[in-house]
Amino acid sequence: MPTLNYSGANLFGGQEIPMIVFVVYGLVWLFTLGLCLTRSDLDPVTRLMWVVVVIFVPVFGLLLYYVLSPARRPFEPNMDRHKSADLAGTPWEKNPGHRIRRDS
């Protein structure tokens, strides 16, 4: 009677799935850490608190950040602030019809 070889019965051979999960978790962790560090809508103490939570509470820190962190506020540039800063002290400072030309 022939013997059955079950070594190929596992989907990826046994070691690849834990490695894939580890790599995906590492990428999500780095992405979350980047989000924590680059949020300009939070004050520095709050950002530091979230970074500490994400670093020192491995799995639940990510979940806590995505569930409990305040929602990002959309970026709304204030053109009047930029206009007054660019035109301060010039003859066009009080001219409401003057438009600032930005070449960037």
Contacts in CASP RR format, 6 or more apart in sequence:
PFRMAT RR
TARGET T0000
AUTHOR 0000-0000-0000
METHOD contacts of the structure
MODEL  1
MPTLNYSGANLFGGQEIPMIVFVVYGLVWLFTLGLCLTRSDLDPVTRLMW
VVVVIFVPVFGLLLYYVLSPARRPFEPNMDRHKSADLAGTPWEKNPGHRI
RRDS
7 13 0 8 1.000
11 17 0 8 1.000
12 20 0 8 1.000
25 59 0 8 1.000
28 62 0 8 1.000
29 54 0 8 1.000
29 62 0 8 1.000
32 54 0 8 1.000
32 62 0 8 1.000
32 65 0 8 1.000
32 66 0 8 1.000
33 51 0 8 1.000
33 54 0 8 1.000
33 55 0 8 1.000
35 65 0 8 1.000
36 47 0 8 1.000
36 50 0 8 1.000
36 51 0 8 1.000
36 54 0 8 1.000
36 65 0 8 1.000
37 47 0 8 1.000
37 51 0 8 1.000
39 47 0 8 1.000
39 72 0 8 1.000
41 70 0 8 1.000
41 72 0 8 1.000
41 73 0 8 1.000
42 50 0 8 1.000
42 70 0 8 1.000
50 65 0 8 1.000
50 69 0 8 1.000
53 61 0 8 1.000
53 64 0 8 1.000
53 65 0 8 1.000
54 61 0 8 1.000
54 62 0 8 1.000
54 65 0 8 1.000
57 64 0 8 1.000
82 100 0 8 1.000
83 100 0 8 1.000
84 93 0 8 1.000
86 100 0 8 1.000
87 93 0 8 1.000
87 98 0 8 1.000
87 100 0 8 1.000
92 98 0 8 1.000
END
